[in-house]
Amino acid sequence: MHLPSRLAQVLAVAALPLALTACSTASSGASGSSGSSGSDAPAKTTKAQDANAGLMTGSQLKKALAPASFFPSGLTAVADGAADSGGQFLAPSGRSAAKPDCGKFENTSWIDVTGYKGGVSFAQSDYGNSDRTEEMVQEIDEFQGTTATAVMKEVRDAATACASFTDTEAHAKVRLAGSDTPGLGDEAYTITLTSGSWENGTTLVAARVGTSVVTVMSTAGSDNGATSGGKLASHVVTSLKEAAGAS
């Protein structure tokens, strides 16, 4: 499994206030040197609608992730698997129109298979055993407007398009089966990946809670990660609902 880093996005957002301060200073200096325009009419100001109003930040989403005590014995936190967008929002990214890259279903941050690079805020963590033969990953992405619903549609479409594909690393034939999962969040979809060359398969669950999309991955257990993955998804969805109600 791979974990695409989002550190660059977080650093870019952290640098934004400095850039804005510099622009503001330069603008102020330019205005002072130009003098009055001679018009006494007050400048019209339009208050732009905040597209992130009501959304949770990465710091808030992080609190909804399952704690270390939730995970089975033998699975510990992977040091480079935890990340979040902190207290600021990332710039929303558009969706890639290219056909799904089926290999991304094997990534720990597998939401990328939808063509979306993630939400305007996110939090994630990764737990595994010493040789990473068993792994459980959780992620929450927050989206503006109705994008979370669109992301769920793309999860289903990608699963249909990738019913059978070849693992680019092991060159193994992978079979994918997906189905809707009732009673989990506002909508949910569960995917199972299996291969004749694997000792155990992988379970992926995507669940929407309002404007948030929870994605989990599990290879823990002897049932292709089905039980552990389902429990993790349920835990995060419940925690996210409680966090949303308290915010």
Buried (B, 14 or more C-beta within 10 A) or exposed (E): BEBEEBEEBBEEBEEEEEEEEEEEEEEEEEEEEEEEEEEEEEEEEEEEEEEBEEBBBBBBBBBBBBEEEBBBEEBEEBEEBBBBBBEBBBEBBEEEEEEBBBBBBBBBBBBBBBBBBBBBBBBBBBBBBEEEEBBBBBBBBBBBEEBBBBBBEBBBBBBEEBEEBEBEEEEEEBBBEBEEBEEBBBBBBBBBBBBEEBEBBBBBBBBBBBBBBBBBBBBBBEBBBBBBBBBBBBBBBBBBBEBBEEE
